[in-house]
Amino acid sequence: MTTTSTTSTRAARRPTSRPRSTPQQRRNFFWGLVFTSPAIIGLLWFTAYPVLVSLYYSFTSATMMKPASWLGLGNYEALMSDASWWSSLSNTLYYIVVSVPLGIVVALILAIMLNLNVRGQSVYRVIFYLPAIVPLVASAVVWLYVFNPQYGILNTILGWFGITGPGWLASPQWAMPALIIFSTWGAGNLMIILLAGLQDVPQDLHDQAKVDGAGVIRRFRHVSLPFLSPHLLFALVTGLIAGFQFFTPVFVLTNGTGGPAGKTLVSGLYLYQNAFQFFKVGYASAIAWVLFIIVGLGTALVFRLVGRRVYYGGA
């Protein structure tokens, strides 16, 4: 009796064998690989391989002029005592701390305005979204003229009110605010996401709150904002990542120098300078991996502090 029960127990624990695939399934799998192979090869060759090579280079003295020699943690140790690196990281954090919340607020205000039932609503939506689809380089070139201290339209408008405009990109105090203004101008992508979130808020909840005597502000705070919280978390995380990747506008607007007085030298631009101006590939790779770690830790911190307060519609 005991032997029989032991045998039954072993048989019950034995994993069931997976059913063998049919010839048709194997054929479908093969042709699926054939048709997706260009994308798979491109992903491995143009993404996975450069990432792994950059990790190796970050431990070497690789340059574009001589072969790599192993340094171990030498690049990372040099980075910790590099004043320019710390300055670029400080400028990047300043840009993120100001531009990300400002961009979210501006995009949210625009989304609320475009969610109103007004005449010509679709036209307004196109106008406010248009800056988001203009190439960054073209936008930056246009804003070079906007920020011009002599004949720029921004200082001209300020002059109408008797205000002497600053030097903007030529001023150490106003160069970074100018970049933040430029970034806020392109809030159209986030505006569309928040607008979609506003349109997902159940109207009956607004009606019930209105019957209970809640005003516009209270309805927005207690009804709309909870439903928008996943979208706001998305905006915060993507804004954090994009902030550390900020490069193209500052490169065009400052001619790749990070001036004046290094006030716009962000981490992405400093990485570019080391790789393609100073040809210090190993050092630039170390910068890239340090930024990767910072972004990962920052994202994890945001999810830990903010993610638990997100409302997922009863999920």
NORSULMO-V229542 format. One record per residue. N is the residue number from 1. BURIAL is 1 if it has 16 or more other ideal C-beta (glycine too) atoms within 10 Angstrom, else 0. Layout:
BEGIN
[[N/BURIAL] [N/BURIAL]]
END
This chain:
BEGIN
[[1/0] [2/0] [3/0] [4/0] [5/0] [6/0] [7/0] [8/0] [9/0] [10/0] [11/0] [12/0] [13/0] [14/0] [15/0] [16/0] [17/0] [18/0] [19/0] [20/0] [21/0] [22/0] [23/0] [24/0] [25/0] [26/0] [27/0] [28/0] [29/0] [30/0] [31/0] [32/0] [33/0] [34/0] [35/0] [36/0] [37/0] [38/0] [39/0] [40/0] [41/0] [42/0] [43/0] [44/0] [45/0] [46/0] [47/0] [48/0] [49/0] [50/0] [51/0] [52/0] [53/0] [54/1] [55/0] [56/0] [57/1] [58/1] [59/1] [60/1] [61/1] [62/1] [63/1] [64/0] [65/0] [66/0] [67/0] [68/0] [69/0] [70/0] [71/1] [72/0] [73/0] [74/1] [75/1] [76/1] [77/0] [78/0] [79/1] [80/0] [81/0] [82/1] [83/0] [84/0] [85/1] [86/0] [87/1] [88/1] [89/1] [90/0] [91/1] [92/1] [93/1] [94/0] [95/1] [96/1] [97/0] [98/1] [99/1] [100/1] [101/0] [102/1] [103/1] [104/1] [105/0] [106/1] [107/1] [108/1] [109/0] [110/1] [111/1] [112/0] [113/0] [114/1] [115/1] [116/0] [117/0] [118/0] [119/0] [120/0] [121/0] [122/0] [123/0] [124/0] [125/1] [126/0] [127/0] [128/1] [129/1] [130/0] [131/1] [132/0] [133/0] [134/0] [135/0] [136/0] [137/0] [138/0] [139/1] [140/1] [141/0] [142/0] [143/1] [144/1] [145/0] [146/1] [147/1] [148/1] [149/1] [150/0] [151/0] [152/1] [153/0] [154/1] [155/1] [156/0] [157/0] [158/0] [159/0] [160/0] [161/0] [162/0] [163/0] [164/0] [165/1] [166/1] [167/1] [168/1] [169/1] [170/0] [171/1] [172/0] [173/0] [174/1] [175/1] [176/1] [177/1] [178/1] [179/1] [180/1] [181/1] [182/1] [183/1] [184/1] [185/1] [186/1] [187/1] [188/1] [189/0] [190/1] [191/1] [192/1] [193/1] [194/1] [195/1] [196/0] [197/1] [198/1] [199/0] [200/0] [201/1] [202/0] [203/0] [204/0] [205/0] [206/1] [207/0] [208/0] [209/1] [210/0] [211/0] [212/0] [213/0] [214/1] [215/0] [216/0] [217/0] [218/0] [219/1] [220/1] [221/0] [222/0] [223/1] [224/1] [225/0] [226/1] [227/1] [228/1] [229/1] [230/1] [231/1] [232/1] [233/1] [234/0] [235/1] [236/1] [237/1] [238/0] [239/1] [240/1] [241/0] [242/0] [243/1] [244/1] [245/0] [246/1] [247/1] [248/0] [249/1] [250/1] [251/1] [252/1] [253/1] [254/1] [255/0] [256/0] [257/0] [258/1] [259/0] [260/1] [261/0] [262/1] [263/1] [264/1] [265/1] [266/1] [267/1] [268/1] [269/1] [270/1] [271/1] [272/1] [273/1] [274/1] [275/1] [276/0] [277/0] [278/0] [279/0] [280/1] [281/1] [282/1] [283/1] [284/1] [285/1] [286/1] [287/1] [288/1] [289/1] [290/1] [291/1] [292/0] [293/0] [294/1] [295/1] [296/0] [297/0] [298/1] [299/1] [300/0] [301/0] [302/0] [303/0] [304/0] [305/0] [306/0] [307/1] [308/0] [309/0] [310/1] [311/0] [312/0] [313/0] [314/0] [315/0]]
END
